[in-house]
């Protein structure tokens, strides 16, 4: 099995998740490439040394240019703040190195366009970190829809709701400053990606974006707490999406409901190993949603466990991402979701912010 040197920019929450994923992915999935944790980059030399030791990297640095340019770093994972993504990705792509970038792709639509252009020009493998759509249950939902099991899609409801800022007494932090750190930059991209993955492109929308708690202590909040939008999909289906970081009681509310002409699907990430399916089969008196527990017959489940209903977790989603990234590199063929998907998600976020400001329906294609 050939080795590949992995460099991770960012050693925090997501940096740790990716380091753990690359430390175990080859064992679980028997990938053609065995990742080697070559270098980690952090905000200081002290942090880099700590992450190097804790995560098992060969080296650490506080200079991302050093990581990107090092010949032993053959593929790069960007898990640093959004405003750093563009420079790091473009520098790595210019060298022809594969890049995996956490969402959102860029801190702005302009950043995402530049990064996608750089990826296309380089021809290098590229991928964006939309992990929630990779659960075995959501992968199976996509499969059911593609097979026509619930017929033609007529309606979609999706949400990504959490309550980590529901308490108005909580102080302001970096999360309450800057558009990219608000709900539209943090939570919304996941469900927008999920809607696109399950139903298809969104062509038009009408959004309301708002800050519920304008002050956090003495600090003025400069980004949004929650947002909702009506949308129209390219296939004609209607949709409604809701995003919130102040949804009291919600911990991981990545959830959706899909109606079709022959059935329906429901899913909630707080019960991520179950999918609820309704089909218009049999006597009316016996119809109803049935709960499907994920197991070895569902996508990307078997490498983790041989027992149905035993389940997978959050870290396993990151491992599945790592498997896909390594497979793309080994086969020299991009695997969805690429930078192009990250760009389209950012385009919808931009359109939603503009729609809210104008209090009007907008066409997504107008935002270039």
KAWO-V71704 format. One record per run of one state. SS is the DSSP state (h for helix, s for strand, l for the rest). FROM is the first residue (numbers start at 1). TO is the last residue. If there is no record, write none. Layout:
ss/from/to
SS/FROM/TO
SS/FROM/TO
//
This chain:
ss/from/to
l/1/1
s/2/9
l/10/12
h/13/29
l/30/32
s/33/41
l/42/44
h/45/55
l/56/58
s/59/61
l/62/63
h/64/69
l/70/74
s/75/78
l/79/81
h/82/94
l/95/97
s/98/102
l/103/108
h/109/122
l/123/125
s/126/129
l/130/131
h/132/134
l/135/135
h/136/146
l/147/152
s/153/161
l/162/173
h/174/176
l/177/178
h/179/181
l/182/182
h/183/186
l/187/187
h/188/198
l/199/201
s/202/210
l/211/214
s/215/216
l/217/218
s/219/220
l/221/225
s/226/233
l/234/237
s/238/244
l/245/252
s/253/260
l/261/262
s/263/268
h/269/271
l/272/273
s/274/279
l/280/283
h/284/286
l/287/289
s/290/293
l/294/313
h/314/331
l/332/338
h/339/358
l/359/361
s/362/363
h/364/366
l/367/368
//
